[in-house]
């Protein structure tokens, strides 16, 4: 009897120790800490509690929209949703715009909230299954609370409509706005199971198909949840202020408040008559930069930019030509430099320019790179290192007009190539602008995010000082 009592006591102690270990483990797992502490993200909970069959969260960066989208997917897969009654194993899709976005955003969030103790199998599209965070996942098989398994599949819009056919699903999460045809094809997958869909997105593209089909039909099967920076209790006010100052007014509507802009999809909607000015003689003391987006069949785009003493930026000249050899192009660039007061660096023997890193590749059947060929023609390339399209575009938008209605980027009226491109530049389906007629824009983007001086400033003479003073007086008039 005494032995049995001791054995029971040892069993209970082992059980208690096991429970303590589990409590400690759960203390550090994001799944068990999601909206469970003293600070609660109320807008996330409102979304989860919504029982609409089609739910969309519109919010900017760092509002917490992707977090709630991922947690919703994990709850559906595990059958542990606190607000929906799930009666058995489920199968669903996580839909991203591209496989790279899948890996870096939605997939990363799913892995963050999914306890690996419940993962039965991982099938990869690319990478190793023992390091799924570094690769691209095809699907996950996970244990659910019913003692069976559920499946989380990953899709990307860039795979095409055909990859979204043929499967019945219980749920779909769209991470950012898909194309209309992908959305419609995906909905068909949920019909026979009475499935649900939800989306989390930043509404950068204006009034697209989603505005007409979902937003305007809110309350008739669809619901809209808008989340702003102020709704995220984990964001500090100084962070919000810093982000506000770096964005244009239109971008602020989408990225701070999650509001759908009224624009027609034009990227540079801030560009107006206040940004387009008559040419004037640029003071010799102002720094100048020449920036190039090289091409051959596709045109080479060049912009010449000047910076005044208070960091206002002026695009003073541009150039757009196709089918030019490196020798011909170099002559044109040198003439452009001389015309706009760009100084030749006598020590290095040429004119400094910023240029796309594609210049390091061979071109036109030459055994040497464009970079090397330019050097032989007295053009000294400085290769840009920062080429993120969306970040560069948003920076230009904020310079054209920021959230406080301040303009710092001005374009001379003679820059007809750049102005034509900017007026027609439009958003694509993957939260980036369409890659079309953007060569001068790319050159401008390189200069805005990789600025380097093209030559040393000359010391002003008494005459030039008087001249600069007259220019400023005339501009104020």
Buried (B, 14 or more C-beta within 10 A) or exposed (E): EEEEEEEEEEEEEEEEEEEEEEEEEEEEBBBEEBBEEEEEBEBBBBBBEBEBBBBBBBBBEBBBBBBBBBBBBBBBBBBEBEEBEBEEBBBBBBBBBBBEBBBEBBBBBBBBBBBEEBBEEBBBBEBEEEEBEEBBBEBBBBBBEBEEBBBBBBBBBBBEEEEBEEEEBBBBBBBBBBBBBBBBBBBBBBEEEEBBBBBBBBBBBBBBBBBEBBBEEBEEEBBBBBBBBEBBEEBEEEEBEEBBEBBBBBBBBBBBBBBBBEBEBBBBBBBEEEBBBEEEEBBBBBBBBBBBBBBBEEBBBBBBBBBBEEEBBBBBBBBBBEEBBBEEBBBBBBEBBEEBBBBBBEEEEBBBBBBBEBBEEEBEEEEEBBBBBBBEBBBBBBBBEEBEBEEBBBBBBBBBBBBEEEBBBBBBEBBEBBBBBBEBBBBBBBBBBBEEBBBBBBBBBBBBBBBEEBBEEEEBEEEBEEBBEEBEEEEEE
